[in-house]
Amino acid sequence: MNVKGLIPRIIRGLEPDFLYPLENVTIPQGRDATFTCVVNNLGGYRVSPSSYTSGDHSGGKTTRVAWIKADTKAILAIHEHVITNNARLSVTHNDYNTWTLHIKNAKQEDRGLYMCQVNTDPMKSQSAFLEVVIPPDIISEETSGDMMVPEGSSAKLTCKARGYPKPEIVWRREDRGDIIVRDINGGTKIRQTSVQGEILILTKITRSEMGTYMCIASNGVPPSVSKQMMLHVNFHPMIQVPNQLVGAPAGTNVTLICQVEASPKAINYWTRETGEMIITNHKYTMSEERMSDYSVQMRLIIRNLQKTDLGGYKCISKNSIGEAESNIRLYDMDLTEHSRKNNEVPNEDGSSESREHHGHRLNRIYQGSLRESGSTGQTPLDTEGTSAATTIIKSFPKLSIILIIHYTLNIIHNVIT
């Protein structure tokens, strides 16, 4: 029985059904993407053609699987035939119940919702989302390069990156040192191992902030990328001298040292106090050891020290901003006289002997006197409350003088050495 306005249908076999849900796909741009749709009972199912409305019951039409881009409502393919003119799209069928949509070299415009649809009455469909992600890429023309600023000024470092999702930017120092930023409100210094954001602002820069800074862009899509930029902080040379007065015996080698800080790199050299420039030869050897990005240690080795080598020396440093110099005075140290003064003491008869022998002799005299007084290791007290040692010293006035001289020389020796 037909009711006017109702579209009749003929159903033969079981109704088609999706065996597995359509799965979302996330791939990097440039990779291939596939959607697989598995439909059971599709072959034996028939639906009536539109001619059924006119009373033609001669047969039904076969159900088909179609692929549709849901957000644009564009039909991409029906069964095994591609409808769209996109050459990167294709459809395969395994001659049973599986249809696969292939998207080659996926691009950002391919991102969206895809639908596998069966033309039953009513229609059946399932959908999945294609996410096309793009790894980060630093935009060189919008990112800072190496920078040179005066000490005490400010610097603004910028790092821009493209990608999908939008990349996050993190700043670090290559030497793993702290980045010094200042609080916007109070200007308080804050030390951080990393700083987030496209722009890094450094204020009141000091020479310790000189170095290589890295901006690292990441968005969860490997690989992360980074760019290095060198921050140069310029200042005039400064010299520190560990020892401004250096003594050495004749015939020995002596080393003079100056610590220099300068940026840009300075020209460093040595002169005598007369202004005569020193050059490397059999007498002098000059060297520099780099201690940091802006500091070096100057060394001057003087071989076989002679009287003509004594006097003043200057270490001088010059760069494009300024210059500095410092003085070192070299004097002769008489080892013979020094040794006699430190290791010999006078005797009563005017002769001298080594401090070691003198000490042993005094020790023997002192211990012998104690034994004569009957000491057994403890210092006995006499009836007047004085020790036996005091009594002995009173009995040997010359010995007490020698002991005083001995201990005085010990104190002087310790002060000198």
Summary of the structure (lengths in Angstrom):
residues: 417
radius of gyration: 47.6
end to end distance: 126.4
largest distance: 153.8
contacts: 1130
relative contact order: 0.08
helix: 17%
strand: 43%
